[in-house]
Amino acid sequence: MRARSTNDAEALALSALAATLTDERRAQRFLDLSGIDTDDLRRRAAEPVLLAALLRFLEAHEPDLIQVAETIGAKPEELVAAREELEA
């Protein structure tokens, strides 16, 4: 399944980012693993490379992927497709 367009993939990934940041433990784990701080995250939030990294982070822990997908009203495979689109 492919995202319809890069804009759709970015919108979906931004929704996933927002959902990730609402969970303090998940947000901190993402920041720790990505090596960025909150200021850097704010500056770079719309960059496709950062959004793809977030989606890869979620894919690496299936419970997170499923929970974030449910939170934003998407299917986990749509998040995977969005990451693929952002990395294309």
Backbone hydrogen bonds in HBPLUS format (Angstrom, degrees):
<---DONOR---> <-ACCEPTOR-->    atom                        ^
c    i                          cat <-CA-CA->   ^        H-A-AA   ^      H-
h    n   atom  resd res      DA  || num        DHA   H-A  angle D-A-AA Bond
n    s   type  num  typ     dist DA aas  dist angle  dist       angle   num
A0009-ALA N   A0005-SER O   2.91 MM   4  6.23 160.0  1.95 152.5 158.5     1
A0010-GLU N   A0006-THR O   2.80 MM   4  6.03 157.6  1.85 151.6 157.5     2
A0011-ALA N   A0007-ASN O   2.92 MM   4  6.10 159.7  1.96 146.7 152.3     3
A0012-LEU N   A0008-ASP O   2.91 MM   4  6.09 162.5  1.94 152.1 156.6     4
A0013-ALA N   A0009-ALA O   2.90 MM   4  6.05 160.3  1.94 146.7 152.7     5
A0014-LEU N   A0010-GLU O   2.79 MM   4  5.99 153.9  1.86 149.7 157.0     6
A0015-SER N   A0011-ALA O   3.01 MM   4  6.24 151.1  2.10 142.7 150.3     7
A0016-ALA N   A0012-LEU O   2.93 MM   4  6.25 151.9  2.01 145.2 153.5     8
A0017-LEU N   A0013-ALA O   2.80 MM   4  6.07 148.2  1.90 145.6 154.8     9
A0018-ALA N   A0014-LEU O   2.96 MM   4  6.21 163.5  1.99 148.3 151.9    10
A0019-ALA N   A0015-SER O   2.96 MM   4  6.21 160.5  2.00 148.2 153.6    11
A0020-THR N   A0016-ALA O   2.83 MM   4  6.00 151.0  1.92 143.7 152.3    12
A0021-LEU N   A0017-LEU O   2.92 MM   4  6.16 156.1  1.98 153.3 159.2    13
A0022-THR N   A0019-ALA O   3.27 MM   3  5.26 144.3  2.41  95.4 105.4    14
A0023-ASP N   A0020-THR O   3.22 MM   3  5.69 158.8  2.27 110.6 116.9    15
A0027-ALA N   A0023-ASP O   2.81 MM   4  5.93 166.7  1.83 165.9 170.6    16
A0028-GLN N   A0024-GLU O   2.93 MM   4  6.05 163.2  1.96 148.3 152.7    17
A0029-ARG N   A0025-ARG O   2.98 MM   4  6.15 157.3  2.03 145.7 152.2    18
A0030-PHE N   A0026-ARG O   2.93 MM   4  6.20 156.0  1.99 149.7 156.0    19
A0031-LEU N   A0027-ALA O   2.96 MM   4  6.26 165.3  1.98 154.0 157.5    20
A0032-ASP N   A0028-GLN O   2.82 MM   4  5.99 164.2  1.84 152.2 157.0    21
A0033-LEU N   A0029-ARG O   2.88 MM   4  5.98 165.7  1.90 149.8 153.9    22
A0034-SER N   A0030-PHE O   2.85 MM   4  5.86 153.2  1.92 150.0 157.6    23
A0035-GLY N   A0031-LEU O   2.92 MM   4  5.80 135.7  2.12 140.5 150.5    24
A0041-LEU N   A0037-ASP O   2.89 MM   4  6.15 157.0  1.94 153.2 160.8    25
A0042-ARG N   A0038-THR O   2.95 MM   4  6.18 157.0  2.00 146.8 152.0    26
A0043-ARG N   A0039-ASP O   3.08 MM   4  6.38 158.8  2.12 148.1 153.5    27
A0044-ARG N   A0040-ASP O   2.91 MM   4  6.03 151.8  1.99 150.8 158.6    28
A0045-ALA N   A0041-LEU O   2.89 MM   4  5.40 113.0  2.34 148.3 157.3    29
A0047-GLU N   A0044-ARG O   2.90 MM   3  5.40 165.9  1.92 124.7 129.4    30
A0050-LEU N   A0047-GLU O   3.04 MM   3  5.42 122.1  2.39 108.7 122.5    31
A0051-LEU N   A0047-GLU O   2.99 MM   4  6.28 164.6  2.01 159.6 164.7    32
A0052-ALA N   A0048-PRO O   2.82 MM   4  5.95 158.2  1.87 149.8 155.5    33
A0053-ALA N   A0049-VAL O   3.04 MM   4  6.17 150.4  2.13 135.8 143.9    34
A0054-LEU N   A0050-LEU O   2.93 MM   4  6.24 151.0  2.01 147.9 155.5    35
A0055-LEU N   A0051-LEU O   3.04 MM   4  6.35 161.5  2.07 148.5 152.8    36
A0056-ARG N   A0052-ALA O   2.87 MM   4  6.15 152.8  1.95 148.5 156.4    37
A0057-PHE N   A0053-ALA O   2.90 MM   4  6.09 153.5  1.97 144.6 152.0    38
A0058-LEU N   A0054-LEU O   2.97 MM   4  6.36 154.6  2.04 151.0 157.3    39
A0059-GLU N   A0055-LEU O   2.91 MM   4  6.15 156.9  1.97 146.0 152.7    40
A0060-ALA N   A0056-ARG O   3.00 MM   4  6.20 139.4  2.17 145.0 155.2    41
A0061-HIS N   A0058-LEU O   3.14 MM   3  5.58 157.1  2.20 111.1 117.8    42
A0064-ASP N   A0061-HIS O   2.83 MM   3  5.56 128.1  2.10 125.6 138.1    43
A0065-LEU N   A0061-HIS O   3.18 MM   4  6.46 157.6  2.23 144.6 151.5    44
A0066-ILE N   A0062-GLU O   2.88 MM   4  6.07 167.8  1.90 162.6 164.3    45
A0067-GLN N   A0063-PRO O   2.94 MM   4  6.03 162.9  1.96 144.5 149.9    46
A0068-VAL N   A0064-ASP O   2.87 MM   4  5.95 171.3  1.87 157.2 159.7    47
A0069-ALA N   A0065-LEU O   2.97 MM   4  6.03 160.6  2.01 144.5 150.8    48
A0070-GLU N   A0066-ILE O   2.95 MM   4  6.14 162.9  1.98 150.0 154.4    49
A0071-THR N   A0067-GLN O   2.92 MM   4  6.11 156.1  1.98 146.4 153.6    50
A0072-ILE N   A0068-VAL O   3.01 MM   4  6.29 151.5  2.10 153.5 159.4    51
A0073-GLY N   A0069-ALA O   2.95 MM   4  5.96 109.4  2.47 139.1 156.5    52
A0074-ALA N   A0069-ALA O   2.81 MM   5  4.81 170.3  1.82 146.2 145.5    53
A0073-GLY N   A0070-GLU O   3.22 MM   3  5.01 154.2  2.29  97.2 104.9    54
A0078-GLU N   A0075-LYS O   2.88 MM   3  5.23 138.0  2.06 108.8 121.3    55
A0079-LEU N   A0076-PRO O   3.05 MM   3  5.25 125.2  2.36 100.2 113.9    56
A0080-VAL N   A0076-PRO O   3.11 MM   4  6.52 154.1  2.17 148.8 156.3    57
A0081-ALA N   A0077-GLU O   2.92 MM   4  6.10 156.9  1.97 139.8 146.3    58
A0082-ALA N   A0078-GLU O   2.91 MM   4  6.07 148.5  2.00 138.9 147.6    59
A0083-ARG N   A0079-LEU O   2.98 MM   4  6.26 156.8  2.04 146.2 151.8    60
A0084-GLU N   A0080-VAL O   2.99 MM   4  6.32 160.3  2.03 150.6 155.9    61
A0085-GLU N   A0081-ALA O   2.94 MM   4  6.17 154.9  2.00 147.0 153.7    62
A0086-LEU N   A0082-ALA O   2.88 MM   4  6.14 158.8  1.92 152.3 158.0    63
A0087-GLU N   A0083-ARG O   2.96 MM   4  6.16 142.7  2.10 148.2 158.2    64
A0088-ALA N   A0085-GLU O   3.20 MM   3  5.13 149.2  2.30  97.7 106.9    65
